[in-house]
Amino acid sequence: MAVPGFISGMLWAGGNFCALYVVSTMGQGIGYSLVQCSVIVSGLWGLLYYGEMRGKAVCYWCFFLMLCCVGIVGISLEKAN
């Protein structure tokens, strides 16, 4: 149990380090938007590969996916202005 816990902790720490690096390199607007895309990727894995949702739940998820994408694009374009 210690080895899988250690491996998952190291993966989390590596991901956290990369997220901090991206935000410090690219700035708050673009970097934080890219970091938050992980929610979209994990949701797609759950939806398409694991089949965790069916029916209306998929429609709701797609609606909020579009809303999230609009927010990400909006925050990213804020840097351009």
C-alpha positions in Angstrom: 0.0 0.0 0.0 2.9 2.3 0.6 4.3 2.0 -2.9 1.1 3.0 -4.8 0.6 5.8 -2.3 4.1 7.1 -2.8 3.8 6.9 -6.6 0.5 8.7 -6.7 1.9 11.4 -4.3 4.9 11.9 -6.5 2.7 12.2 -9.6 0.5 14.8 -7.8 3.6 16.7 -6.6 5.0 16.7 -10.2 1.8 17.9 -11.6 1.5 20.6 -9.0 5.1 21.8 -9.8 4.3 21.9 -13.5 1.1 23.9 -12.8 3.1 26.4 -10.8 5.8 26.6 -13.5 3.2 27.2 -16.2 1.5 30.0 -14.3 4.7 31.7 -13.5 6.0 31.4 -17.0 2.9 32.2 -19.1 1.1 34.5 -16.6 -2.0 34.2 -14.6 -4.5 34.5 -17.5 -3.2 31.8 -19.8 -1.4 29.6 -17.3 -4.3 29.2 -14.9 -6.6 28.6 -17.8 -4.4 25.8 -19.0 -4.1 24.3 -15.5 -7.9 24.3 -15.2 -8.3 22.3 -18.4 -7.4 19.2 -16.4 -11.0 19.1 -15.2 -12.1 18.8 -18.8 -9.6 16.1 -19.6 -10.6 14.0 -16.5 -14.3 14.5 -17.3 -13.7 13.3 -20.9 -11.9 10.2 -19.6 -14.8 9.5 -17.2 -17.4 10.0 -19.9 -15.8 8.4 -22.9 -13.5 5.6 -21.5 -15.2 4.6 -18.3 -18.8 5.4 -19.2 -19.6 7.0 -15.9 -22.6 9.0 -17.1 -25.6 8.3 -19.3 -28.7 10.1 -20.4 -29.4 13.6 -19.3 -26.2 13.8 -17.2 -24.2 13.8 -20.4 -26.2 16.7 -21.7 -25.6 18.7 -18.5 -21.9 17.8 -18.6 -21.6 19.0 -22.2 -23.4 22.3 -21.4 -21.0 23.0 -18.5 -18.1 21.9 -20.7 -19.1 24.6 -23.2 -19.5 27.1 -20.4 -16.0 26.2 -19.1 -14.5 26.6 -22.6 -16.1 30.0 -23.0 -14.6 31.1 -19.7 -11.1 29.7 -20.6 -11.2 31.5 -23.9 -12.4 34.7 -22.3 -9.6 34.6 -19.6 -7.0 33.8 -22.3 -8.1 36.7 -24.5 -8.0 39.1 -21.5 -4.2 38.8 -21.7 -4.3 40.0 -25.3 -6.1 43.3 -24.4 
